[in-house]
Amino acid sequence: MKCFFTCVAVCAALLGLVEPGGAAEETSKENKFASPDVNLKDEPITRQFSLDAAGRFLDAAALDWQKTKNCCSCHTNYPYLYARPAISSQVAAHDEVRRYMEELVSKRWNKEGPRWDAEVVATAMALALNDTATTGKLHPHTKTALDRMWTVQRKDGGWSWINCGWPPMESDDHYGATLAAIAVGAAPEGYAKTEAARKGMENVRRYFQANPPQNLHHKAMLLWADSFQAGWMTKAEKKSCMDDLLALQKADGGWALATLGDWKRGDKGEQDRDTSDGYGTGFSLFILRRGGVAANDPAVQRGIAWLKSHQRESGRWFTRSLTNDKKHYITHIGSAFAVMALAACGERPALRETNQQKSGTSGE
């Protein structure tokens, strides 16, 4: 299976979702949209932590990606939809990205079909989490994407994923199966109770029984799924996962993504397992909170302190690519997880009460 980005040069011509001079481009101009600078390890640390700056970076990265690539990606505009509401969904950029993904489902899929099975699952998850964080209602296009997952599910209960050797999102089928479990569990209005979802999830359980998690990142993703719909992990497995995450916390309070798995670099170099980064810290904190670790836990507080003291001037949190030292696009989803972790720890008081209750963070 080809990777998402082998088609980048021709995506705009093939997809036709946003025409030159169309509504999305006009909205971007109205928002004074500007492409973000490249992700650099040596970008200066900001003098003043700002969630609003993080939101502006996420806006710019997502809009730039869909404008220049005309694609959806696991590292940029998909995580944008489930992270942006943690700051605020009441911005034009959020509406534009949401509209783009809805048109992927309602227009492109109807005309040409999805490009890959992975696109169906990733889209369903992004829309479901976004529905939960915004309206609390299951949007018709979200249901369409969720229902379509079952039409491309394999007999073994998994999905044929995009295995480019770009961990942790595009390197194994296990990641795709956990996205599907999260999508169903998070979907509002009892979608998980529908006959299609129940049958599909039974098959996913068979897949996980035959394909247990191979690294801590796999386990953490399963814990995320279990936080929406119990039964993916036992109590002992959840405790073990959280204990393992806590054991990997660095002396500076952060986590390093490379310690969550045993991934080999495409450039044959060495992984940086010593330096805390945005993805490792944001993801680990978010999962710990989903698992029930209190926001005032000393380890969580040290992690929050790391995030607040390591934001870059652009609003992002840098994460080195696990594959090569080129674009470091994993910084985008790492920044999304940083925002989600901060929100889950009560660092955004204006969050909707229903969203706090859904994430299990209220009252702590």
TORKOL-4160 file (C-alpha; in steps of 0.2 Angstrom, whole numbers, padded with zeros to 4 digits, m for minus):
364
<pt num="1" X="0000" Y="0000" Z="0000"/>
<pt num="2" X="0006" Y="0017" Z="m0004"/>
<pt num="3" X="0009" Y="0030" Z="0009"/>
<pt num="4" X="m0002" Y="0046" Z="0011"/>
<pt num="5" X="0011" Y="0057" Z="0004"/>
<pt num="6" X="0016" Y="0048" Z="m0012"/>
<pt num="7" X="0001" Y="0057" Z="m0020"/>
<pt num="8" X="0005" Y="0074" Z="m0013"/>
<pt num="9" X="0010" Y="0081" Z="m0030"/>
<pt num="10" X="m0006" Y="0076" Z="m0038"/>
<pt num="11" X="m0018" Y="0077" Z="m0023"/>
<pt num="12" X="m0026" Y="0094" Z="m0028"/>
<pt num="13" X="m0030" Y="0088" Z="m0046"/>
<pt num="14" X="m0037" Y="0071" Z="m0041"/>
<pt num="15" X="m0048" Y="0076" Z="m0026"/>
<pt num="16" X="m0055" Y="0093" Z="m0032"/>
<pt num="17" X="m0062" Y="0097" Z="m0014"/>
<pt num="18" X="m0056" Y="0115" Z="m0014"/>
<pt num="19" X="m0056" Y="0124" Z="m0030"/>
<pt num="20" X="m0043" Y="0138" Z="m0033"/>
<pt num="21" X="m0052" Y="0154" Z="m0027"/>
<pt num="22" X="m0065" Y="0144" Z="m0019"/>
<pt num="23" X="m0073" Y="0146" Z="m0001"/>
<pt num="24" X="m0059" Y="0138" Z="0008"/>
<pt num="25" X="m0046" Y="0150" Z="0000"/>
<pt num="26" X="m0057" Y="0165" Z="0003"/>
<pt num="27" X="m0059" Y="0160" Z="0021"/>
<pt num="28" X="m0041" Y="0158" Z="0023"/>
<pt num="29" X="m0038" Y="0176" Z="0016"/>
<pt num="30" X="m0051" Y="0183" Z="0028"/>
<pt num="31" X="m0042" Y="0175" Z="0043"/>
<pt num="32" X="m0025" Y="0182" Z="0037"/>
<pt num="33" X="m0019" Y="0164" Z="0035"/>
<pt num="34" X="m0001" Y="0162" Z="0034"/>
<pt num="35" X="0009" Y="0146" Z="0032"/>
<pt num="36" X="0018" Y="0141" Z="0048"/>
<pt num="37" X="0037" Y="0141" Z="0048"/>
<pt num="38" X="0046" Y="0124" Z="0047"/>
<pt num="39" X="0047" Y="0113" Z="0062"/>
<pt num="40" X="0065" Y="0117" Z="0070"/>
<pt num="41" X="0073" Y="0109" Z="0085"/>
<pt num="42" X="0082" Y="0125" Z="0089"/>
<pt num="43" X="0066" Y="0137" Z="0088"/>
<pt num="44" X="0067" Y="0148" Z="0103"/>
<pt num="45" X="0057" Y="0144" Z="0118"/>
<pt num="46" X="0043" Y="0157" Z="0121"/>
<pt num="47" X="0044" Y="0170" Z="0135"/>
<pt num="48" X="0026" Y="0168" Z="0139"/>
<pt num="49" X="0016" Y="0152" Z="0138"/>
<pt num="50" X="0000" Y="0154" Z="0128"/>
<pt num="51" X="m0014" Y="0142" Z="0124"/>
<pt num="52" X="m0020" Y="0155" Z="0111"/>
<pt num="53" X="m0003" Y="0154" Z="0102"/>
<pt num="54" X="m0005" Y="0135" Z="0102"/>
<pt num="55" X="m0022" Y="0137" Z="0094"/>
<pt num="56" X="m0015" Y="0149" Z="0081"/>
<pt num="57" X="m0001" Y="0137" Z="0076"/>
<pt num="58" X="m0013" Y="0122" Z="0075"/>
<pt num="59" X="m0025" Y="0133" Z="0064"/>
<pt num="60" X="m0010" Y="0138" Z="0052"/>
<pt num="61" X="m0003" Y="0120" Z="0051"/>
<pt num="62" X="m0020" Y="0112" Z="0047"/>
<pt num="63" X="m0026" Y="0125" Z="0035"/>
<pt num="64" X="m0009" Y="0125" Z="0026"/>
<pt num="65" X="m0009" Y="0106" Z="0025"/>
<pt num="66" X="m0026" Y="0105" Z="0016"/>
<pt num="67" X="m0022" Y="0120" Z="0005"/>
<pt num="68" X="m0005" Y="0115" Z="m0001"/>
<pt num="69" X="m0008" Y="0096" Z="m0001"/>
<pt num="70" X="m0027" Y="0094" Z="m0002"/>
<pt num="71" X="m0026" Y="0079" Z="0009"/>
<pt num="72" X="m0030" Y="0073" Z="0026"/>
<pt num="73" X="m0015" Y="0067" Z="0037"/>
<pt num="74" X="m0013" Y="0058" Z="0053"/>
<pt num="75" X="m0001" Y="0071" Z="0060"/>
<pt num="76" X="m0010" Y="0087" Z="0055"/>
<pt num="77" X="m0028" Y="0090" Z="0051"/>
<pt num="78" X="m0035" Y="0074" Z="0058"/>
<pt num="79" X="m0028" Y="0078" Z="0076"/>
<pt num="80" X="m0033" Y="0096" Z="0073"/>
<pt num="81" X="m0051" Y="0092" Z="0074"/>
<pt num="82" X="m0050" Y="0083" Z="0091"/>
<pt num="83" X="m0038" Y="0095" Z="0099"/>
<pt num="84" X="m0044" Y="0112" Z="0093"/>
<pt num="85" X="m0060" Y="0112" Z="0103"/>
<pt num="86" X="m0050" Y="0110" Z="0119"/>
<pt num="87" X="m0045" Y="0128" Z="0117"/>
<pt num="88" X="m0060" Y="0134" Z="0107"/>
<pt num="89" X="m0070" Y="0128" Z="0092"/>
<pt num="90" X="m0077" Y="0145" Z="0089"/>
<pt num="91" X="m0065" Y="0150" Z="0076"/>
<pt num="92" X="m0066" Y="0151" Z="0057"/>
<pt num="93" X="m0051" Y="0139" Z="0055"/>
<pt num="94" X="m0060" Y="0126" Z="0064"/>
<pt num="95" X="m0076" Y="0128" Z="0054"/>
<pt num="96" X="m0065" Y="0127" Z="0038"/>
<pt num="97" X="m0056" Y="0111" Z="0043"/>
<pt num="98" X="m0072" Y="0103" Z="0048"/>
<pt num="99" X="m0081" Y="0107" Z="0032"/>
<pt num="100" X="m0066" Y="0101" Z="0022"/>
<pt num="101" X="m0068" Y="0084" Z="0031"/>
<pt num="102" X="m0086" Y="0083" Z="0029"/>
<pt num="103" X="m0085" Y="0086" Z="0010"/>
<pt num="104" X="m0072" Y="0072" Z="0010"/>
<pt num="105" X="m0086" Y="0061" Z="0016"/>
<pt num="106" X="m0101" Y="0068" Z="0007"/>
<pt num="107" X="m0092" Y="0073" Z="m0010"/>
<pt num="108" X="m0076" Y="0064" Z="m0014"/>
<pt num="109" X="m0081" Y="0047" Z="m0007"/>
<pt num="110" X="m0097" Y="0047" Z="m0016"/>
<pt num="111" X="m0089" Y="0051" Z="m0033"/>
<pt num="112" X="m0072" Y="0042" Z="m0031"/>
<pt num="113" X="m0072" Y="0032" Z="m0015"/>
<pt num="114" X="m0059" Y="0033" Z="m0001"/>
<pt num="115" X="m0041" Y="0033" Z="m0007"/>
<pt num="116" X="m0037" Y="0020" Z="0007"/>
<pt num="117" X="m0046" Y="0010" Z="0020"/>
<pt num="118" X="m0036" Y="0020" Z="0033"/>
<pt num="119" X="m0044" Y="0036" Z="0027"/>
<pt num="120" X="m0061" Y="0030" Z="0032"/>
<pt num="121" X="m0056" Y="0025" Z="0050"/>
<pt num="122" X="m0045" Y="0041" Z="0053"/>
<pt num="123" X="m0059" Y="0052" Z="0046"/>
<pt num="124" X="m0073" Y="0043" Z="0057"/>
<pt num="125" X="m0062" Y="0045" Z="0072"/>
<pt num="126" X="m0058" Y="0064" Z="0069"/>
<pt num="127" X="m0076" Y="0068" Z="0066"/>
<pt num="128" X="m0083" Y="0057" Z="0081"/>
<pt num="129" X="m0071" Y="0065" Z="0093"/>
<pt num="130" X="m0075" Y="0083" Z="0086"/>
<pt num="131" X="m0094" Y="0079" Z="0088"/>
<pt num="132" X="m0092" Y="0074" Z="0106"/>
<pt num="133" X="m0081" Y="0090" Z="0110"/>
<pt num="134" X="m0092" Y="0102" Z="0101"/>
<pt num="135" X="m0111" Y="0099" Z="0098"/>
<pt num="136" X="m0113" Y="0082" Z="0108"/>
<pt num="137" X="m0123" Y="0076" Z="0093"/>
<pt num="138" X="m0119" Y="0063" Z="0080"/>
<pt num="139" X="m0117" Y="0072" Z="0064"/>
<pt num="140" X="m0124" Y="0063" Z="0048"/>
<pt num="141" X="m0108" Y="0063" Z="0040"/>
<pt num="142" X="m0099" Y="0056" Z="0055"/>
<pt num="143" X="m0112" Y="0042" Z="0055"/>
<pt num="144" X="m0108" Y="0039" Z="0037"/>
<pt num="145" X="m0090" Y="0038" Z="0040"/>
<pt num="146" X="m0092" Y="0026" Z="0055"/>
<pt num="147" X="m0104" Y="0015" Z="0045"/>
<pt num="148" X="m0092" Y="0014" Z="0031"/>
<pt num="149" X="m0078" Y="0007" Z="0042"/>
<pt num="150" X="m0087" Y="m0009" Z="0043"/>
<pt num="151" X="m0087" Y="m0011" Z="0024"/>
<pt num="152" X="m0068" Y="m0011" Z="0023"/>
<pt num="153" X="m0065" Y="m0021" Z="0039"/>
<pt num="154" X="m0055" Y="m0036" Z="0036"/>
<pt num="155" X="m0061" Y="m0054" Z="0041"/>
<pt num="156" X="m0048" Y="m0054" Z="0055"/>
<pt num="157" X="m0056" Y="m0039" Z="0063"/>
<pt num="158" X="m0043" Y="m0026" Z="0058"/>
<pt num="159" X="m0040" Y="m0014" Z="0044"/>
<pt num="160" X="m0027" Y="m0013" Z="0030"/>
<pt num="161" X="m0017" Y="0002" Z="0037"/>
<pt num="162" X="m0004" Y="0013" Z="0029"/>
<pt num="163" X="0013" Y="0005" Z="0034"/>
<pt num="164" X="0026" Y="0017" Z="0028"/>
<pt num="165" X="0038" Y="0015" Z="0042"/>
<pt num="166" X="0033" Y="0032" Z="0049"/>
<pt num="167" X="0029" Y="0028" Z="0067"/>
<pt num="168" X="0019" Y="0028" Z="0078"/>
<pt num="169" X="0004" Y="0033" Z="0066"/>
<pt num="170" X="0009" Y="0024" Z="0050"/>
<pt num="171" X="0019" Y="0009" Z="0054"/>
<pt num="172" X="0007" Y="m0005" Z="0059"/>
<pt num="173" X="m0011" Y="m0011" Z="0058"/>
<pt num="174" X="m0013" Y="m0011" Z="0077"/>
<pt num="175" X="m0014" Y="0008" Z="0077"/>
<pt num="176" X="m0028" Y="0008" Z="0064"/>
<pt num="177" X="m0038" Y="m0004" Z="0075"/>
<pt num="178" X="m0037" Y="0007" Z="0090"/>
<pt num="179" X="m0042" Y="0022" Z="0081"/>
<pt num="180" X="m0058" Y="0012" Z="0076"/>
<pt num="181" X="m0061" Y="0007" Z="0094"/>
<pt num="182" X="m0059" Y="0026" Z="0100"/>
<pt num="183" X="m0070" Y="0032" Z="0086"/>
<pt num="184" X="m0085" Y="0020" Z="0091"/>
<pt num="185" X="m0083" Y="0023" Z="0109"/>
<pt num="186" X="m0082" Y="0042" Z="0107"/>
<pt num="187" X="m0096" Y="0044" Z="0095"/>
<pt num="188" X="m0111" Y="0053" Z="0103"/>
<pt num="189" X="m0129" Y="0047" Z="0104"/>
<pt num="190" X="m0126" Y="0029" Z="0108"/>
<pt num="191" X="m0118" Y="0024" Z="0091"/>
<pt num="192" X="m0108" Y="0010" Z="0100"/>
<pt num="193" X="m0125" Y="0002" Z="0103"/>
<pt num="194" X="m0130" Y="0000" Z="0085"/>
<pt num="195" X="m0130" Y="m0017" Z="0078"/>
<pt num="196" X="m0117" Y="m0013" Z="0065"/>
<pt num="197" X="m0105" Y="m0006" Z="0078"/>
<pt num="198" X="m0108" Y="m0021" Z="0090"/>
<pt num="199" X="m0104" Y="m0033" Z="0076"/>
<pt num="200" X="m0089" Y="m0023" Z="0071"/>
<pt num="201" X="m0082" Y="m0021" Z="0088"/>
<pt num="202" X="m0083" Y="m0040" Z="0091"/>
<pt num="203" X="m0072" Y="m0042" Z="0076"/>
<pt num="204" X="m0060" Y="m0029" Z="0083"/>
<pt num="205" X="m0059" Y="m0039" Z="0099"/>
<pt num="206" X="m0054" Y="m0054" Z="0090"/>
<pt num="207" X="m0041" Y="m0044" Z="0081"/>
<pt num="208" X="m0033" Y="m0038" Z="0097"/>
<pt num="209" X="m0034" Y="m0056" Z="0105"/>
<pt num="210" X="m0024" Y="m0062" Z="0090"/>
<pt num="211" X="m0013" Y="m0046" Z="0089"/>
<pt num="212" X="m0009" Y="m0040" Z="0107"/>
<pt num="213" X="0000" Y="m0023" Z="0109"/>
<pt num="214" X="0019" Y="m0024" Z="0105"/>
<pt num="215" X="0024" Y="m0008" Z="0113"/>
<pt num="216" X="0019" Y="0005" Z="0126"/>
<pt num="217" X="0012" Y="0016" Z="0113"/>
<pt num="218" X="0000" Y="0002" Z="0108"/>
<pt num="219" X="m0005" Y="m0001" Z="0126"/>
<pt num="220" X="m0008" Y="0018" Z="0129"/>
<pt num="221" X="m0019" Y="0019" Z="0113"/>
<pt num="222" X="m0029" Y="0004" Z="0120"/>
<pt num="223" X="m0031" Y="0013" Z="0136"/>
<pt num="224" X="m0038" Y="0028" Z="0127"/>
<pt num="225" X="m0051" Y="0017" Z="0119"/>
<pt num="226" X="m0055" Y="0009" Z="0135"/>
<pt num="227" X="m0058" Y="0026" Z="0143"/>
<pt num="228" X="m0073" Y="0028" Z="0131"/>
<pt num="229" X="m0079" Y="0010" Z="0131"/>
<pt num="230" X="m0073" Y="m0002" Z="0145"/>
<pt num="231" X="m0067" Y="m0019" Z="0141"/>
<pt num="232" X="m0052" Y="m0016" Z="0130"/>
<pt num="233" X="m0040" Y="m0019" Z="0145"/>
<pt num="234" X="m0041" Y="m0027" Z="0162"/>
<pt num="235" X="m0039" Y="m0016" Z="0177"/>
<pt num="236" X="m0022" Y="m0024" Z="0179"/>
<pt num="237" X="m0017" Y="m0020" Z="0161"/>
<pt num="238" X="m0022" Y="m0002" Z="0163"/>
<pt num="239" X="m0012" Y="0000" Z="0179"/>
<pt num="240" X="0003" Y="m0008" Z="0171"/>
<pt num="241" X="0002" Y="0004" Z="0157"/>
<pt num="242" X="0001" Y="0019" Z="0168"/>
<pt num="243" X="0015" Y="0013" Z="0179"/>
<pt num="244" X="0026" Y="0010" Z="0164"/>
<pt num="245" X="0022" Y="0028" Z="0157"/>
<pt num="246" X="0026" Y="0035" Z="0174"/>
<pt num="247" X="0042" Y="0026" Z="0175"/>
<pt num="248" X="0048" Y="0034" Z="0159"/>
<pt num="249" X="0045" Y="0052" Z="0165"/>
<pt num="250" X="0062" Y="0062" Z="0163"/>
<pt num="251" X="0070" Y="0071" Z="0177"/>
<pt num="252" X="0064" Y="0087" Z="0169"/>
<pt num="253" X="0046" Y="0082" Z="0170"/>
<pt num="254" X="0044" Y="0077" Z="0152"/>
<pt num="255" X="0043" Y="0061" Z="0141"/>
<pt num="256" X="0052" Y="0056" Z="0125"/>
<pt num="257" X="0042" Y="0049" Z="0111"/>
<pt num="258" X="0056" Y="0037" Z="0106"/>
<pt num="259" X="0054" Y="0028" Z="0123"/>
<pt num="260" X="0036" Y="0022" Z="0120"/>
<pt num="261" X="0042" Y="0010" Z="0107"/>
<pt num="262" X="0056" Y="0001" Z="0098"/>
<pt num="263" X="0056" Y="0010" Z="0082"/>
<pt num="264" X="0070" Y="0010" Z="0069"/>
<pt num="265" X="0074" Y="0026" Z="0060"/>
<pt num="266" X="0072" Y="0026" Z="0041"/>
<pt num="267" X="0089" Y="0036" Z="0040"/>
<pt num="268" X="0098" Y="0023" Z="0050"/>
<pt num="269" X="0102" Y="0035" Z="0064"/>
<pt num="270" X="0099" Y="0033" Z="0082"/>
<pt num="271" X="0083" Y="0038" Z="0091"/>
<pt num="272" X="0084" Y="0052" Z="0104"/>
<pt num="273" X="0077" Y="0043" Z="0120"/>
<pt num="274" X="0085" Y="0056" Z="0131"/>
<pt num="275" X="0077" Y="0072" Z="0127"/>
<pt num="276" X="0059" Y="0076" Z="0132"/>
<pt num="277" X="0047" Y="0082" Z="0118"/>
<pt num="278" X="0030" Y="0088" Z="0114"/>
<pt num="279" X="0022" Y="0072" Z="0108"/>
<pt num="280" X="0030" Y="0061" Z="0122"/>
<pt num="281" X="0025" Y="0073" Z="0135"/>
<pt num="282" X="0008" Y="0078" Z="0129"/>
<pt num="283" X="0002" Y="0060" Z="0124"/>
<pt num="284" X="0008" Y="0053" Z="0140"/>
<pt num="285" X="0000" Y="0066" Z="0151"/>
<pt num="286" X="m0016" Y="0064" Z="0141"/>
<pt num="287" X="m0017" Y="0045" Z="0143"/>
<pt num="288" X="m0013" Y="0046" Z="0161"/>
<pt num="289" X="m0028" Y="0058" Z="0164"/>
<pt num="290" X="m0039" Y="0046" Z="0153"/>
<pt num="291" X="m0033" Y="0032" Z="0165"/>
<pt num="292" X="m0039" Y="0042" Z="0180"/>
<pt num="293" X="m0023" Y="0049" Z="0187"/>
<pt num="294" X="m0027" Y="0065" Z="0196"/>
<pt num="295" X="m0023" Y="0082" Z="0189"/>
<pt num="296" X="m0014" Y="0086" Z="0205"/>
<pt num="297" X="m0003" Y="0071" Z="0205"/>
<pt num="298" X="0015" Y="0077" Z="0207"/>
<pt num="299" X="0020" Y="0068" Z="0191"/>
<pt num="300" X="0006" Y="0076" Z="0181"/>
<pt num="301" X="0010" Y="0093" Z="0188"/>
<pt num="302" X="0028" Y="0091" Z="0183"/>
<pt num="303" X="0023" Y="0086" Z="0166"/>
<pt num="304" X="0012" Y="0101" Z="0165"/>
<pt num="305" X="0026" Y="0112" Z="0171"/>
<pt num="306" X="0037" Y="0105" Z="0157"/>
<pt num="307" X="0024" Y="0109" Z="0143"/>
<pt num="308" X="0022" Y="0127" Z="0150"/>
<pt num="309" X="0041" Y="0130" Z="0150"/>
<pt num="310" X="0045" Y="0122" Z="0133"/>
<pt num="311" X="0032" Y="0129" Z="0121"/>
<pt num="312" X="0041" Y="0137" Z="0106"/>
<pt num="313" X="0038" Y="0155" Z="0100"/>
<pt num="314" X="0027" Y="0149" Z="0086"/>
<pt num="315" X="0015" Y="0141" Z="0099"/>
<pt num="316" X="0020" Y="0123" Z="0095"/>
<pt num="317" X="0030" Y="0110" Z="0105"/>
<pt num="318" X="0044" Y="0102" Z="0095"/>
<pt num="319" X="0045" Y="0083" Z="0092"/>
<pt num="320" X="0059" Y="0075" Z="0082"/>
<pt num="321" X="0053" Y="0063" Z="0068"/>
<pt num="322" X="0056" Y="0045" Z="0072"/>
<pt num="323" X="0060" Y="0042" Z="0054"/>
<pt num="324" X="0072" Y="0056" Z="0047"/>
<pt num="325" X="0077" Y="0074" Z="0051"/>
<pt num="326" X="0068" Y="0083" Z="0038"/>
<pt num="327" X="0050" Y="0090" Z="0041"/>
<pt num="328" X="0046" Y="0084" Z="0058"/>
<pt num="329" X="0028" Y="0084" Z="0055"/>
<pt num="330" X="0025" Y="0074" Z="0070"/>
<pt num="331" X="0027" Y="0091" Z="0079"/>
<pt num="332" X="0010" Y="0095" Z="0074"/>
<pt num="333" X="0001" Y="0080" Z="0082"/>
<pt num="334" X="0013" Y="0082" Z="0097"/>
<pt num="335" X="0007" Y="0100" Z="0099"/>
<pt num="336" X="m0011" Y="0094" Z="0098"/>
<pt num="337" X="m0008" Y="0081" Z="0112"/>
<pt num="338" X="0000" Y="0095" Z="0122"/>
<pt num="339" X="m0016" Y="0105" Z="0121"/>
<pt num="340" X="m0027" Y="0090" Z="0125"/>
<pt num="341" X="m0016" Y="0086" Z="0140"/>
<pt num="342" X="m0017" Y="0104" Z="0146"/>
<pt num="343" X="m0036" Y="0104" Z="0144"/>
<pt num="344" X="m0037" Y="0087" Z="0153"/>
<pt num="345" X="m0028" Y="0094" Z="0168"/>
<pt num="346" X="m0039" Y="0109" Z="0170"/>
<pt num="347" X="m0028" Y="0122" Z="0162"/>
<pt num="348" X="m0043" Y="0129" Z="0151"/>
<pt num="349" X="m0057" Y="0134" Z="0163"/>
<pt num="350" X="m0069" Y="0138" Z="0149"/>
<pt num="351" X="m0070" Y="0121" Z="0143"/>
<pt num="352" X="m0088" Y="0115" Z="0141"/>
<pt num="353" X="m0094" Y="0106" Z="0156"/>
<pt num="354" X="m0100" Y="0091" Z="0146"/>
<pt num="355" X="m0083" Y="0089" Z="0138"/>
<pt num="356" X="m0075" Y="0089" Z="0155"/>
<pt num="357" X="m0087" Y="0076" Z="0161"/>
<pt num="358" X="m0084" Y="0065" Z="0145"/>
<pt num="359" X="m0065" Y="0066" Z="0148"/>
<pt num="360" X="m0067" Y="0062" Z="0167"/>
<pt num="361" X="m0058" Y="0078" Z="0172"/>
<pt num="362" X="m0071" Y="0088" Z="0181"/>
<pt num="363" X="m0070" Y="0090" Z="0200"/>
<pt num="364" X="m0051" Y="0087" Z="0201"/>
